[in-house]
Amino acid sequence: MPARSDIRKQLRAQRRALTESERLERSASLCSELARQPVFRSSKRIAAYLSTDGEVETATLIELAVDMGKQVYLPVLIPYRGNRLWFARYEPGTRLVYNRFGILEPEAVHRQRIAPYALDLVLAPLVGFDHNGHRLGMGGGFYDRSFAYLLRRKYWHRPHLVGLAYDFQQLPKLPAQPWDVPLTAVATDTGWHPFQKGKIE
């Protein structure tokens, strides 16, 4: 089996090769698919992310969530706790700043931040995923560390972690690590992929 780094390099190149019109068309299909899902419709606090590096475009999803009266949050790097995330409230007009990776995030105000366990649904970026719900990220481990507590829970698996991906990012099997937090489901431009380990109540 190829190393994670090789898989990551290949899938990122494939993602970047999409034209802008292809990316937007595929993202619109994914948005329509996710908007039909009960887990999205019933969630009140939703974390999303701002797209970069050819990722699925999330602007439409964020706008839809706001229009539906949901509270939307974006990930913010915690400066003094290695490789973990806070989530800060996002609304149209929220001031954004670049973090140390050159990714835009809300200029966090303490009272507008919440902990991961306070969210209902997290729309997670990914580079690849497999049939078992394993997620291949960028390699920093931010999501796995931030949601590691889910691995210790037998009940009340909140928030639901739903990956957003193009259909070609699905692989038969990824090399998994014990600390990998499995996804509840993945929404792609061609369908909805729920996983047994992350049952949606």
Secondary structure, DSSP 8 states (H G I E B T S, - for coil): ---HHHHHHHHHHHHHTS-HHHHHHHHHHHHHHHHTSHHHHH-SEEE-----TT----HHHHHHHHHTT-EEEEEEE-TTSTT-EEEEEE-TT--EEE-TTS-EEE---GGGEE-GGG-SEEEE--SEEETT--EE-SSS-HHHHHTGGGGG-SS---SEEEEEE-GGGEES-----TT----SEEEETTEEEE-GGG---
